[in-house]
Amino acid sequence: MEVKTMAEYAASGETPEVLFWVGCAGSFDQRAQKVTRSFVKILNHLNVKFAVLATEESCTGDPAKRAGNEFVFQMLALQNIEVMNTYGVKRIVTTCPHCFNILKNEYPSLGGNYEVIHHSTFLQQLIEEGRIKITDTDSFKGKKITYHDSCYLGRANEIYEAPRKVLEELDAELVEMKSCRTKGLCCGAGGAQMFKEDEKGTKRINIARTEEALESNAQIVAAACPFCNTMLTDGVKSKDKQESLKVFDIAELLAAGQGLETIIL
């Protein structure tokens, strides 16, 4: 798997088409690493000229900011901005809505002005350009897929159609959960909730969301966020439904549809 760094491009005097912002989850979480690999396989297959920052990439500072530590956020953000501005970065794509939201909406005030694209939108653009061709039409035939709207992608940035357009390319039936689009239900991890203990209540949010997914009678829950992926997977495990309900990122499903990898349904 070939992945060039911004430093390598700079050394050769070239400029990549886009910077792939991997993010903390995509770099260090074993489950999210699979999504990173799937997305890279798609980019390589389509000969998209992209680069990563590798060890020069730090956390965007989103968890710190959401937890109330503005100082740590600005320290991390300014460090990232200095690195990206040094390389002359113009366009960024990321598989994490949390990274997408903060890079797009909160970095500009600190001097980080970039065109930031979530991978669902980027993949939709590639489909519309005719660059993505679905070759495996059997894996998803007769299957039902339900899509979970990430809060930072959906309600925060009003991106609802792009991930659904990507899923529509697969030969499957797209069904909606009771709470979707503008009325989508959080997975329970946003706003730094991923990193703290549960507050008192009668039911965990990810359990409630998993119950909605099960009610849809779908065999696949498609997500477009590493945090949502983790919370939904935990919810499915808590219901002991791992065999009948699978959780995948849209990049994994699209990579499978192009025959770039095999997923077990």
N, C-alpha and C positions, 0 to 999 in steps of 0.2 A: 504494500500500500504506500504510494508515493505522496508525501505531504511536504511541500517546501515552506520554509519560513520567510518572513518578511526580510530578515537579515540576509538570507541567501539571494533573494530577488534584488535587494539593494546592492549587494556585492557584484552582481552581474549587470547592474545598470538597467534592470527591467522593472516593470510595475505590474502587479497582479490585477486581475479584473475586480477582485473582491477580497477583503480580509474576512476569514472565518473566525469569529470570536467563539472559542470552544466553551468557556465558562468553567466554573469550579466543578459543577456536577458532571459535565461532559468530560472533564479531565480526570477526576478522581473517583467518582461513583461507578462501581462495576456495571450496574444496569445502564446508566446513562452513557457509559463508554461505548456500549453496543449501538446506541443511537448515533453517536459521533462517527463510528465506523461506517454505519449505513449511509449517512449523509455524505461522507467522504467518498464512498464507493460510487454514489450517484454523480458527484462532481467530477471524479476522475473519468467515469464512463462517458460523460458528456464533454470531456476535455475543457472544463471550465478552469480558467486560469485563476487559481486562488492560493492564498497563503495563510499561515497561522503565525501568531507571535511566539508560540512555544513558551520557553521559560521567561520571556519578557512580559507575558500576560499575567496580570494579578486579578484578584476578585474585583468586580465592578464597585463593590462597596454597598450593594443593595441590601444585604441582610443587616449590616450595621446601621444604615439609614432607617430602615423600617423598625429596627429595635430602639431607635432614638439616639444613636451615637453619630451625630453629624460630623464631629471632628474626624473620626476614623473614616467615614465615607469620603470626605473631601481629601483626606490624605491619599487614599487609594485611587480616587478618581483623578486627581492631579498627576499622580505617577503614571497612570495609564494614558492620560491625555498627552503628557510629554513624550512618551514613547511613540504613540500613534502619529502625533504631529511631526515628530522627527522623520518618520517614514513617509509622511505626506499622505496618510490614509484618507480616502474620500468615501469609500463604500464598505459597509460592514454587514455581514449576515451572521445570525446566531440561531441556535436551536432552542434557546432558553428565553421565554417571554419576560422573565425578571431582568435578564441582561438587556434584552431588547428595549424594554420600557425605560430603564434608567439611562442607557446610552442615548436613546432617542430624545427623551424629554428632560433629563436633568443634567446631562453633561454639557449642553450648549452654554449654560450660564457660567460654566467654569472654563470655557474656552475650547470645548470639544465639539466641533460642528461637523457632523458626518451624516451621510445618507445611511440610515440603519434599517435593515430589512429582516423580518422574521423568516425562518426557513420555510414556513407554510406559504408565505407570499412569494418567496423566491422560487419555490418549486412550481407554484401555480404559473408564474411568468414563463418558466421553462416549458411547461406543458402548452401554454398558449402560443409559444414560439415554434411549437412542433418538434422540440428537441428531445422530449421524453416520449418513448414508445413503450406501451405495455405489451410484453411478449408472453407472459404467463397469465392466461385467461382462465385457467382451471382451478388454481388454488383458492380463489375467492368466490367461485360460482356457487350460488345457493346460500351463501353466508350473509348474515346481517351484521352491519357495523354501526355502532353508535359513537358519536363524537362528543367528547367532553370539552366544553369551552373553558380555557384557562382565563382566570380573572384579569391578568395583566395583558392578555392578548385580546380578549373579548371586550368586557365592559370598560377597561382602562384605555384601550386603543381602537375599539370598534372594528376589530378584524374577526369577522364571522364567516365570510364566504370562502376565503382562500383555502383554509384547511378542508372544507367540505368539497370544494372543487377538485382538490387533489384526490380525495377519497372516491369521488365520482368516476375517476378514471379506472378504478378497479371494477371487476365484474361482480359486484356485490350490491346488496340492498342497503341503502343508508337510512337508518331509523333514528328518530330523535328521542331523547329522554324527556321526562315531564318538565324538568327545569333546564332550559337551554337558551342560547343566544343572550339577549339582554336580561333574561331572568335566570341565567345559569347559576348553578350552585357551586360554591368554592369547594376545592378538594380538602381544605383544612390546613394547608401548608403556607399560604401566602402571608405577607406582612410579618415575616420572621417567625411565624408560628411553628415552622418546621423545627426550630431550634430551642423550643421551650416546652415545659411540661403542660399537659392538658389542664384547662380550667374546669371548674365543676360544671356538670351538666348531665343530661340523661342519655345522650348518645354522641359518639364522635362524628364529626362532619363527614369524614371519608366513608364511614359506615352508611350514613344516610345517602351519600352519593352513589355508593356501590349498590344499594338497594334499588335506586332508580335505574341503574344500568341493568340490573337483573330483570326488572319489570319490563324493560324494552324487548326482552327475549333475544337480544343480540348475542352473537358468539365472540365478537371482538369489541373492545372499547378502545377507540383511537384517541390518543392524547397528543399534544404538541408542546409539552413542558416536562422537564425531568422531575420537578416536584410533584406535579399531578400524577405522573407515571408511578412514582413511589407510593403515594397515598392511595391511589386506586388499586395497585397491586396488593398492598397491605389489607385493603378492604375486602378484596376478592379472597385472599387467604383466610381472613377472619370468618368468612362465610363458607369456607371449604369448597369453593367453586372453581378452583384452578383449572380443572379439566374442561369445564363447559364455558368459561368466560376468560378470554385472554386479553392482556393489556399490551398494546404496542404503540410506539410513536409513528406518526404518519410517514416519516422517512424510512422506517423499517418496512412498512407495508408497501411503499412505493418501490423500494429497492427489490423486494420480493416480486412485485409485479413486473419488474424489468428483468427478472431472472438473475439478479446480481447476488442474491443470497436466498437461503431457504429458511422459512419460519414454520414452526410446528403449530398447527391449528387444531 
